[in-house]
Amino acid sequence: MTKSIRCSDVGVDCEWRAAAKTEGELMVMVENHAKAHGYFEMPDDLLLRVRSAIREDTANV
Ligand SMILES: [Zn+2]
């Protein structure tokens, strides 16, 4: 099982996507990428949007 996210699912016009084995790992990648959008610290509402945008995929991404 893979957890994946697309930046566009969070409502950003961006092609970035990431996949990881755990949500924790994925969140680290998201936090690093968020810096590209100027979020050096993710606000709570953004974290909530990110969490709800995370998908569980059975296939590898
Ligand atoms: Zn992005």
N, CA, C, O and the ligand as a Tripos MOL2 file, in Angstrom:
@<TRIPOS>MOLECULE
protein
  245   243    62     0     0
PROTEIN
NO_CHARGES

@<TRIPOS>ATOM
      1 N           0.8430   -1.2010    0.0000 N.3       1 MET1
      2 CA          0.0000    0.0000    0.0000 C.3       1 MET1
      3 C           0.8750    1.2470    0.0000 C.2       1 MET1
      4 O           1.8390    1.3560    0.7580 O.2       1 MET1
      5 N           0.5170    2.1680   -0.8580 N.am      2 THR2
      6 CA          1.2870    3.4030   -0.9760 C.3       2 THR2
      7 C           0.3950    4.5880   -0.6540 C.2       2 THR2
      8 O          -0.7630    4.6290   -1.0680 O.2       2 THR2
      9 N           0.9230    5.5360    0.0720 N.am      3 LYS3
     10 CA          0.2030    6.7820    0.3130 C.3       3 LYS3
     11 C           0.7220    7.8060   -0.6870 C.2       3 LYS3
     12 O           1.9290    7.9570   -0.8760 O.2       3 LYS3
     13 N          -0.1910    8.4890   -1.3090 N.am      4 SER4
     14 CA          0.2560    9.4600   -2.3020 C.3       4 SER4
     15 C          -0.5560   10.7380   -2.2010 C.2       4 SER4
     16 O          -1.6600   10.7730   -1.6560 O.2       4 SER4
     17 N           0.0330   11.7720   -2.7440 N.am      5 ILE5
     18 CA         -0.6390   13.0590   -2.7370 C.3       5 ILE5
     19 C          -0.2270   13.8430   -3.9670 C.2       5 ILE5
     20 O           0.8890   13.7080   -4.4690 O.2       5 ILE5
     21 N          -1.1370   14.6540   -4.4340 N.am      6 ARG6
     22 CA         -0.8310   15.5940   -5.5070 C.3       6 ARG6
     23 C          -1.0550   16.9810   -4.9650 C.2       6 ARG6
     24 O          -2.0220   17.2430   -4.2500 O.2       6 ARG6
     25 N          -0.1550   17.8580   -5.3140 N.am      7 CYS7
     26 CA         -0.2870   19.2410   -4.8820 C.3       7 CYS7
     27 C          -1.6230   19.8230   -5.3660 C.2       7 CYS7
     28 O          -2.2610   20.5980   -4.6530 O.2       7 CYS7
     29 N          -2.0350   19.4490   -6.5650 N.am      8 SER8
     30 CA         -3.2690   20.0110   -7.1100 C.3       8 SER8
     31 C          -4.4910   19.6050   -6.2900 C.2       8 SER8
     32 O          -5.4980   20.3140   -6.2880 O.2       8 SER8
     33 N          -4.4120   18.4600   -5.5870 N.am      9 ASP9
     34 CA         -5.5360   18.0380   -4.7420 C.3       9 ASP9
     35 C          -5.6970   18.9230   -3.5230 C.2       9 ASP9
     36 O          -6.7550   18.9440   -2.8950 O.2       9 ASP9
     37 N          -4.6560   19.6440   -3.1940 N.am     10 VAL10
     38 CA         -4.7230   20.5520   -2.0500 C.3      10 VAL10
     39 C          -5.2340   21.9270   -2.5060 C.2      10 VAL10
     40 O          -5.4650   22.8250   -1.6950 O.2      10 VAL10
     41 N          -5.4010   22.0610   -3.8240 N.am     11 GLY11
     42 CA         -5.9570   23.3000   -4.3400 C.3      11 GLY11
     43 C          -4.9110   24.2410   -4.9080 C.2      11 GLY11
     44 O          -5.1760   25.4210   -5.1410 O.2      11 GLY11
     45 N          -3.7030   23.6970   -5.1310 N.am     12 VAL12
     46 CA         -2.6290   24.5150   -5.6900 C.3      12 VAL12
     47 C          -2.4440   24.1430   -7.1570 C.2      12 VAL12
     48 O          -2.5080   22.9660   -7.5140 O.2      12 VAL12
     49 N          -2.2190   25.1260   -7.9940 N.am     13 ASP13
     50 CA         -1.9870   24.8740   -9.4060 C.3      13 ASP13
     51 C          -0.5350   24.4440   -9.5840 C.2      13 ASP13
     52 O           0.3390   25.2680   -9.8510 O.2      13 ASP13
     53 N          -0.2900   23.1540   -9.4330 N.am     14 CYS14
     54 CA          1.0770   22.6400   -9.3600 C.3      14 CYS14
     55 C           1.0520   21.1680   -9.7470 C.2      14 CYS14
     56 O           0.1230   20.4420   -9.3940 O.2      14 CYS14
     57 N           2.0690   20.7340  -10.4670 N.am     15 GLU15
     58 CA          2.1180   19.3600  -10.9680 C.3      15 GLU15
     59 C           2.7900   18.3960   -9.9950 C.2      15 GLU15
     60 O           2.8580   17.1950  -10.2550 O.2      15 GLU15
     61 N           3.2780   18.9130   -8.8960 N.am     16 TRP16
     62 CA          4.0460   18.0730   -7.9710 C.3      16 TRP16
     63 C           3.1990   16.9570   -7.3860 C.2      16 TRP16
     64 O           2.0300   17.1490   -7.0510 O.2      16 TRP16
     65 N           3.8110   15.7900   -7.2700 N.am     17 ARG17
     66 CA          3.1520   14.6860   -6.5870 C.3      17 ARG17
     67 C           4.2030   13.8710   -5.8670 C.2      17 ARG17
     68 O           5.3850   13.9090   -6.2090 O.2      17 ARG17
     69 N           3.7570   13.1370   -4.8680 N.am     18 ALA18
     70 CA          4.7040   12.3440   -4.1020 C.3      18 ALA18
     71 C           4.0060   11.0880   -3.6070 C.2      18 ALA18
     72 O           2.7830   11.0390   -3.4800 O.2      18 ALA18
     73 N           4.8140   10.0830   -3.3350 N.am     19 ALA19
     74 CA          4.2860    8.8490   -2.7720 C.3      19 ALA19
     75 C           5.2720    8.3160   -1.7470 C.2      19 ALA19
     76 O           6.4840    8.4750   -1.8870 O.2      19 ALA19
     77 N           4.7330    7.6800   -0.7140 N.am     20 ALA20
     78 CA          5.5840    7.1170    0.3250 C.3      20 ALA20
     79 C           4.8450    5.9480    0.9570 C.2      20 ALA20
     80 O           3.6530    5.7450    0.7280 O.2      20 ALA20
     81 N           5.5800    5.1840    1.7590 N.am     21 LYS21
     82 CA          4.9610    4.0080    2.3700 C.3      21 LYS21
     83 C           4.1270    4.3680    3.5900 C.2      21 LYS21
     84 O           3.1630    3.6750    3.9180 O.2      21 LYS21
     85 N           4.4980    5.4530    4.2610 N.am     22 THR22
     86 CA          3.7470    5.8440    5.4460 C.3      22 THR22
     87 C           3.3360    7.3050    5.3390 C.2      22 THR22
     88 O           3.9470    8.0920    4.6150 O.2      22 THR22
     89 N           2.2920    7.6470    6.0760 N.am     23 GLU23
     90 CA          1.8280    9.0370    6.0500 C.3      23 GLU23
     91 C           2.8910    9.9670    6.6160 C.2      23 GLU23
     92 O           3.0470   11.0940    6.1470 O.2      23 GLU23
     93 N           3.6240    9.4990    7.6250 N.am     24 GLY24
     94 CA          4.6730   10.3240    8.2170 C.3      24 GLY24
     95 C           5.7460   10.6880    7.2120 C.2      24 GLY24
     96 O           6.1890   11.8350    7.1340 O.2      24 GLY24
     97 N           6.1630    9.6740    6.4300 N.am     25 GLU25
     98 CA          7.1770    9.8950    5.3980 C.3      25 GLU25
     99 C           6.6560   10.8710    4.3490 C.2      25 GLU25
    100 O           7.3700   11.7610    3.8860 O.2      25 GLU25
    101 N           5.3880   10.6770    3.9890 N.am     26 LEU26
    102 CA          4.7920   11.5360    2.9730 C.3      26 LEU26
    103 C           4.7050   12.9750    3.4780 C.2      26 LEU26
    104 O           4.9460   13.9200    2.7280 O.2      26 LEU26
    105 N           4.3610   13.1290    4.7480 N.am     27 MET27
    106 CA          4.2320   14.4780    5.2990 C.3      27 MET27
    107 C           5.5640   15.2210    5.2980 C.2      27 MET27
    108 O           5.6010   16.4390    5.1250 O.2      27 MET27
    109 N           6.6630   14.4790    5.4920 N.am     28 VAL28
    110 CA          7.9860   15.1110    5.4310 C.3      28 VAL28
    111 C           8.2320   15.6570    4.0270 C.2      28 VAL28
    112 O           8.7420   16.7650    3.8610 O.2      28 VAL28
    113 N           7.8640   14.8610    3.0130 N.am     29 MET29
    114 CA          8.0320   15.2990    1.6290 C.3      29 MET29
    115 C           7.1360   16.4930    1.3340 C.2      29 MET29
    116 O           7.5310   17.4280    0.6380 O.2      29 MET29
    117 N           5.9210   16.4450    1.8760 N.am     30 VAL30
    118 CA          4.9850   17.5540    1.6670 C.3      30 VAL30
    119 C           5.5290   18.8220    2.3140 C.2      30 VAL30
    120 O           5.4830   19.9010    1.7220 O.2      30 VAL30
    121 N           6.0460   18.6840    3.5360 N.am     31 GLU31
    122 CA          6.5690   19.8640    4.2290 C.3      31 GLU31
    123 C           7.7400   20.4650    3.4740 C.2      31 GLU31
    124 O           7.8740   21.6860    3.4040 O.2      31 GLU31
    125 N           8.5890   19.6160    2.9090 N.am     32 ASN32
    126 CA          9.6970   20.1300    2.1050 C.3      32 ASN32
    127 C           9.1830   20.8440    0.8610 C.2      32 ASN32
    128 O           9.6820   21.9070    0.4910 O.2      32 ASN32
    129 N           8.1880   20.2530    0.2260 N.am     33 HIS33
    130 CA          7.6580   20.8640   -0.9870 C.3      33 HIS33
    131 C           6.8960   22.1490   -0.6800 C.2      33 HIS33
    132 O           6.8940   23.0810   -1.4850 O.2      33 HIS33
    133 N           6.2570   22.1990    0.4660 N.am     34 ALA34
    134 CA          5.4680   23.3850    0.8260 C.3      34 ALA34
    135 C           6.3400   24.6390    0.8340 C.2      34 ALA34
    136 O           5.8600   25.7500    0.6100 O.2      34 ALA34
    137 N           7.6370   24.4360    1.0990 N.am     35 LYS35
    138 CA          8.5570   25.5770    1.1050 C.3      35 LYS35
    139 C           8.6250   26.2260   -0.2730 C.2      35 LYS35
    140 O           8.8390   27.4320   -0.3930 O.2      35 LYS35
    141 N           8.4400   25.4050   -1.3220 N.am     36 ALA36
    142 CA          8.4430   25.9440   -2.6850 C.3      36 ALA36
    143 C           7.2620   26.8820   -2.9000 C.2      36 ALA36
    144 O           7.2760   27.7180   -3.8040 O.2      36 ALA36
    145 N           6.2430   26.7360   -2.0620 N.am     37 HIS37
    146 CA          5.0700   27.6090   -2.1670 C.3      37 HIS37
    147 C           5.0870   28.6940   -1.0970 C.2      37 HIS37
    148 O           4.1130   29.4310   -0.9400 O.2      37 HIS37
    149 N           6.1750   28.7930   -0.3720 N.am     38 GLY38
    150 CA          6.2960   29.8480    0.6170 C.3      38 GLY38
    151 C           5.8130   29.4730    2.0070 C.2      38 GLY38
    152 O           5.7710   30.3140    2.9050 O.2      38 GLY38
    153 N           5.4410   28.1840    2.1870 N.am     39 TYR39
    154 CA          4.9840   27.7490    3.5100 C.3      39 TYR39
    155 C           6.1560   27.1340    4.2660 C.2      39 TYR39
    156 O           6.4250   25.9390    4.1450 O.2      39 TYR39
    157 N           6.8400   27.9460    5.0340 N.am     40 PHE40
    158 CA          7.9570   27.4000    5.7990 C.3      40 PHE40
    159 C           7.4710   26.7350    7.0680 C.2      40 PHE40
    160 O           8.1610   25.9000    7.6520 O.2      40 PHE40
    161 N           6.2730   27.1150    7.4890 N.am     41 GLU41
    162 CA          5.5840   26.3630    8.5340 C.3      41 GLU41
    163 C           4.1620   26.1890    8.0590 C.2      41 GLU41
    164 O           3.4970   27.1580    7.6920 O.2      41 GLU41
    165 N           3.6980   24.9660    8.0640 N.am     42 MET42
    166 CA          2.3740   24.7180    7.5140 C.3      42 MET42
    167 C           1.2980   25.0910    8.5280 C.2      42 MET42
    168 O           1.2970   24.5780    9.6470 O.2      42 MET42
    169 N           0.3890   25.9730    8.1470 N.am     43 PRO43
    170 CA         -0.7110   26.3070    9.0450 C.3      43 PRO43
    171 C          -1.6580   25.1190    9.2100 C.2      43 PRO43
    172 O          -1.7110   24.2370    8.3530 O.2      43 PRO43
    173 N          -2.4090   25.1010   10.3200 N.am     44 ASP44
    174 CA         -3.2870   23.9610   10.6290 C.3      44 ASP44
    175 C          -4.2920   23.6700    9.5230 C.2      44 ASP44
    176 O          -4.5550   22.5090    9.2070 O.2      44 ASP44
    177 N          -4.8620   24.7390    8.9280 N.am     45 ASP45
    178 CA         -5.8760   24.4780    7.9090 C.3      45 ASP45
    179 C          -5.2620   23.8290    6.6780 C.2      45 ASP45
    180 O          -5.9070   23.0320    5.9970 O.2      45 ASP45
    181 N          -4.0020   24.1770    6.3970 N.am     46 LEU46
    182 CA         -3.3240   23.5530    5.2600 C.3      46 LEU46
    183 C          -3.0120   22.0900    5.5720 C.2      46 LEU46
    184 O          -3.1630   21.2220    4.7130 O.2      46 LEU46
    185 N          -2.5830   21.8260    6.7850 N.am     47 LEU47
    186 CA         -2.3060   20.4410    7.1920 C.3      47 LEU47
    187 C          -3.5570   19.5850    7.0590 C.2      47 LEU47
    188 O          -3.4880   18.4420    6.6090 O.2      47 LEU47
    189 N          -4.6930   20.1360    7.4490 N.am     48 LEU48
    190 CA         -5.9480   19.3940    7.3420 C.3      48 LEU48
    191 C          -6.2730   19.0990    5.8860 C.2      48 LEU48
    192 O          -6.7070   17.9990    5.5450 O.2      48 LEU48
    193 N          -6.0570   20.0990    5.0260 N.am     49 ARG49
    194 CA         -6.3340   19.8960    3.6020 C.3      49 ARG49
    195 C          -5.4020   18.8520    3.0210 C.2      49 ARG49
    196 O          -5.8150   18.0310    2.2010 O.2      49 ARG49
    197 N          -4.1490   18.8800    3.4400 N.am     50 VAL50
    198 CA         -3.1820   17.8900    2.9710 C.3      50 VAL50
    199 C          -3.6070   16.4990    3.4260 C.2      50 VAL50
    200 O          -3.6080   15.5560    2.6340 O.2      50 VAL50
    201 N          -3.9680   16.3710    4.7070 N.am     51 ARG51
    202 CA         -4.3300   15.0490    5.2270 C.3      51 ARG51
    203 C          -5.5330   14.4810    4.5000 C.2      51 ARG51
    204 O          -5.5880   13.2810    4.2300 O.2      51 ARG51
    205 N          -6.5030   15.3400    4.1780 N.am     52 SER52
    206 CA         -7.6910   14.8140    3.5060 C.3      52 SER52
    207 C          -7.4180   14.5290    2.0320 C.2      52 SER52
    208 O          -8.1970   13.8330    1.3800 O.2      52 SER52
    209 N          -6.3180   15.0630    1.5040 N.am     53 ALA53
    210 CA         -5.9920   14.8340    0.0940 C.3      53 ALA53
    211 C          -5.1170   13.5940   -0.0960 C.2      53 ALA53
    212 O          -4.9030   13.1610   -1.2290 O.2      53 ALA53
    213 N          -4.6130   13.0240    0.9880 N.am     54 ILE54
    214 CA         -3.7610   11.8410    0.8760 C.3      54 ILE54
    215 C          -4.6000   10.6320    0.4540 C.2      54 ILE54
    216 O          -5.6340   10.3350    1.0520 O.2      54 ILE54
    217 N          -4.1310    9.9460   -0.5860 N.am     55 ARG55
    218 CA         -4.8310    8.7530   -1.0650 C.3      55 ARG55
    219 C          -4.0290    7.5190   -0.7250 C.2      55 ARG55
    220 O          -2.8080    7.5680   -0.5770 O.2      55 ARG55
    221 N          -4.7400    6.4070   -0.6030 N.am     56 GLU56
    222 CA         -4.0740    5.1170   -0.4610 C.3      56 GLU56
    223 C          -4.1750    4.4160   -1.7990 C.2      56 GLU56
    224 O          -5.2680    4.1320   -2.2880 O.2      56 GLU56
    225 N          -3.0270    4.1430   -2.3790 N.am     57 ASP57
    226 CA         -3.0040    3.4740   -3.6700 C.3      57 ASP57
    227 C          -2.5160    2.0580   -3.4930 C.2      57 ASP57
    228 O          -1.6470    1.7810   -2.6670 O.2      57 ASP57
    229 N          -3.0810    1.1700   -4.2730 N.am     58 THR58
    230 CA         -2.6000   -0.2020   -4.2500 C.3      58 THR58
    231 C          -1.4670   -0.3650   -5.2570 C.2      58 THR58
    232 O          -0.5960   -1.2200   -5.0900 O.2      58 THR58
    233 N          -1.4850    0.4590   -6.3020 N.am     59 ALA59
    234 CA         -0.4320    0.3830   -7.3030 C.3      59 ALA59
    235 C           0.7120    1.3060   -6.9170 C.2      59 ALA59
    236 O           0.5370    2.2510   -6.1480 O.2      59 ALA59
    237 N           1.8790    1.0160   -7.4620 N.am     60 ASN60
    238 CA          3.0190    1.8960   -7.2190 C.3      60 ASN60
    239 C           2.8790    3.1550   -8.0530 C.2      60 ASN60
    240 O           2.3840    3.1200   -9.1790 O.2      60 ASN60
    241 N           3.3140    4.2490   -7.4940 N.am     61 VAL61
    242 CA          3.2000    5.5190   -8.2030 C.3      61 VAL61
    243 C           4.5560    5.8430   -8.8180 C.2      61 VAL61
    244 O           4.7070    6.8750   -9.4710 O.2      61 VAL61
    245 ZN          3.2520   22.3330   -5.2910 Zn       62 ZN62
@<TRIPOS>BOND
     1     1     2 1
     2     2     3 1
     3     3     4 2
     4     3     5 am
     5     5     6 1
     6     6     7 1
     7     7     8 2
     8     7     9 am
     9     9    10 1
    10    10    11 1
    11    11    12 2
    12    11    13 am
    13    13    14 1
    14    14    15 1
    15    15    16 2
    16    15    17 am
    17    17    18 1
    18    18    19 1
    19    19    20 2
    20    19    21 am
    21    21    22 1
    22    22    23 1
    23    23    24 2
    24    23    25 am
    25    25    26 1
    26    26    27 1
    27    27    28 2
    28    27    29 am
    29    29    30 1
    30    30    31 1
    31    31    32 2
    32    31    33 am
    33    33    34 1
    34    34    35 1
    35    35    36 2
    36    35    37 am
    37    37    38 1
    38    38    39 1
    39    39    40 2
    40    39    41 am
    41    41    42 1
    42    42    43 1
    43    43    44 2
    44    43    45 am
    45    45    46 1
    46    46    47 1
    47    47    48 2
    48    47    49 am
    49    49    50 1
    50    50    51 1
    51    51    52 2
    52    51    53 am
    53    53    54 1
    54    54    55 1
    55    55    56 2
    56    55    57 am
    57    57    58 1
    58    58    59 1
    59    59    60 2
    60    59    61 am
    61    61    62 1
    62    62    63 1
    63    63    64 2
    64    63    65 am
    65    65    66 1
    66    66    67 1
    67    67    68 2
    68    67    69 am
    69    69    70 1
    70    70    71 1
    71    71    72 2
    72    71    73 am
    73    73    74 1
    74    74    75 1
    75    75    76 2
    76    75    77 am
    77    77    78 1
    78    78    79 1
    79    79    80 2
    80    79    81 am
    81    81    82 1
    82    82    83 1
    83    83    84 2
    84    83    85 am
    85    85    86 1
    86    86    87 1
    87    87    88 2
    88    87    89 am
    89    89    90 1
    90    90    91 1
    91    91    92 2
    92    91    93 am
    93    93    94 1
    94    94    95 1
    95    95    96 2
    96    95    97 am
    97    97    98 1
    98    98    99 1
    99    99   100 2
   100    99   101 am
   101   101   102 1
   102   102   103 1
   103   103   104 2
   104   103   105 am
   105   105   106 1
   106   106   107 1
   107   107   108 2
   108   107   109 am
   109   109   110 1
   110   110   111 1
   111   111   112 2
   112   111   113 am
   113   113   114 1
   114   114   115 1
   115   115   116 2
   116   115   117 am
   117   117   118 1
   118   118   119 1
   119   119   120 2
   120   119   121 am
   121   121   122 1
   122   122   123 1
   123   123   124 2
   124   123   125 am
   125   125   126 1
   126   126   127 1
   127   127   128 2
   128   127   129 am
   129   129   130 1
   130   130   131 1
   131   131   132 2
   132   131   133 am
   133   133   134 1
   134   134   135 1
   135   135   136 2
   136   135   137 am
   137   137   138 1
   138   138   139 1
   139   139   140 2
   140   139   141 am
   141   141   142 1
   142   142   143 1
   143   143   144 2
   144   143   145 am
   145   145   146 1
   146   146   147 1
   147   147   148 2
   148   147   149 am
   149   149   150 1
   150   150   151 1
   151   151   152 2
   152   151   153 am
   153   153   154 1
   154   154   155 1
   155   155   156 2
   156   155   157 am
   157   157   158 1
   158   158   159 1
   159   159   160 2
   160   159   161 am
   161   161   162 1
   162   162   163 1
   163   163   164 2
   164   163   165 am
   165   165   166 1
   166   166   167 1
   167   167   168 2
   168   167   169 am
   169   169   170 1
   170   170   171 1
   171   171   172 2
   172   171   173 am
   173   173   174 1
   174   174   175 1
   175   175   176 2
   176   175   177 am
   177   177   178 1
   178   178   179 1
   179   179   180 2
   180   179   181 am
   181   181   182 1
   182   182   183 1
   183   183   184 2
   184   183   185 am
   185   185   186 1
   186   186   187 1
   187   187   188 2
   188   187   189 am
   189   189   190 1
   190   190   191 1
   191   191   192 2
   192   191   193 am
   193   193   194 1
   194   194   195 1
   195   195   196 2
   196   195   197 am
   197   197   198 1
   198   198   199 1
   199   199   200 2
   200   199   201 am
   201   201   202 1
   202   202   203 1
   203   203   204 2
   204   203   205 am
   205   205   206 1
   206   206   207 1
   207   207   208 2
   208   207   209 am
   209   209   210 1
   210   210   211 1
   211   211   212 2
   212   211   213 am
   213   213   214 1
   214   214   215 1
   215   215   216 2
   216   215   217 am
   217   217   218 1
   218   218   219 1
   219   219   220 2
   220   219   221 am
   221   221   222 1
   222   222   223 1
   223   223   224 2
   224   223   225 am
   225   225   226 1
   226   226   227 1
   227   227   228 2
   228   227   229 am
   229   229   230 1
   230   230   231 1
   231   231   232 2
   232   231   233 am
   233   233   234 1
   234   234   235 1
   235   235   236 2
   236   235   237 am
   237   237   238 1
   238   238   239 1
   239   239   240 2
   240   239   241 am
   241   241   242 1
   242   242   243 1
   243   243   244 2
@<TRIPOS>SUBSTRUCTURE
     1 MET1         2 RESIDUE 1 A MET
     2 THR2         6 RESIDUE 1 A THR
     3 LYS3        10 RESIDUE 1 A LYS
     4 SER4        14 RESIDUE 1 A SER
     5 ILE5        18 RESIDUE 1 A ILE
     6 ARG6        22 RESIDUE 1 A ARG
     7 CYS7        26 RESIDUE 1 A CYS
     8 SER8        30 RESIDUE 1 A SER
     9 ASP9        34 RESIDUE 1 A ASP
    10 VAL10       38 RESIDUE 1 A VAL
    11 GLY11       42 RESIDUE 1 A GLY
    12 VAL12       46 RESIDUE 1 A VAL
    13 ASP13       50 RESIDUE 1 A ASP
    14 CYS14       54 RESIDUE 1 A CYS
    15 GLU15       58 RESIDUE 1 A GLU
    16 TRP16       62 RESIDUE 1 A TRP
    17 ARG17       66 RESIDUE 1 A ARG
    18 ALA18       70 RESIDUE 1 A ALA
    19 ALA19       74 RESIDUE 1 A ALA
    20 ALA20       78 RESIDUE 1 A ALA
    21 LYS21       82 RESIDUE 1 A LYS
    22 THR22       86 RESIDUE 1 A THR
    23 GLU23       90 RESIDUE 1 A GLU
    24 GLY24       94 RESIDUE 1 A GLY
    25 GLU25       98 RESIDUE 1 A GLU
    26 LEU26      102 RESIDUE 1 A LEU
    27 MET27      106 RESIDUE 1 A MET
    28 VAL28      110 RESIDUE 1 A VAL
    29 MET29      114 RESIDUE 1 A MET
    30 VAL30      118 RESIDUE 1 A VAL
    31 GLU31      122 RESIDUE 1 A GLU
    32 ASN32      126 RESIDUE 1 A ASN
    33 HIS33      130 RESIDUE 1 A HIS
    34 ALA34      134 RESIDUE 1 A ALA
    35 LYS35      138 RESIDUE 1 A LYS
    36 ALA36      142 RESIDUE 1 A ALA
    37 HIS37      146 RESIDUE 1 A HIS
    38 GLY38      150 RESIDUE 1 A GLY
    39 TYR39      154 RESIDUE 1 A TYR
    40 PHE40      158 RESIDUE 1 A PHE
    41 GLU41      162 RESIDUE 1 A GLU
    42 MET42      166 RESIDUE 1 A MET
    43 PRO43      170 RESIDUE 1 A PRO
    44 ASP44      174 RESIDUE 1 A ASP
    45 ASP45      178 RESIDUE 1 A ASP
    46 LEU46      182 RESIDUE 1 A LEU
    47 LEU47      186 RESIDUE 1 A LEU
    48 LEU48      190 RESIDUE 1 A LEU
    49 ARG49      194 RESIDUE 1 A ARG
    50 VAL50      198 RESIDUE 1 A VAL
    51 ARG51      202 RESIDUE 1 A ARG
    52 SER52      206 RESIDUE 1 A SER
    53 ALA53      210 RESIDUE 1 A ALA
    54 ILE54      214 RESIDUE 1 A ILE
    55 ARG55      218 RESIDUE 1 A ARG
    56 GLU56      222 RESIDUE 1 A GLU
    57 ASP57      226 RESIDUE 1 A ASP
    58 THR58      230 RESIDUE 1 A THR
    59 ALA59      234 RESIDUE 1 A ALA
    60 ASN60      238 RESIDUE 1 A ASN
    61 VAL61      242 RESIDUE 1 A VAL
    62 ZN62       245 GROUP 0 **** ****
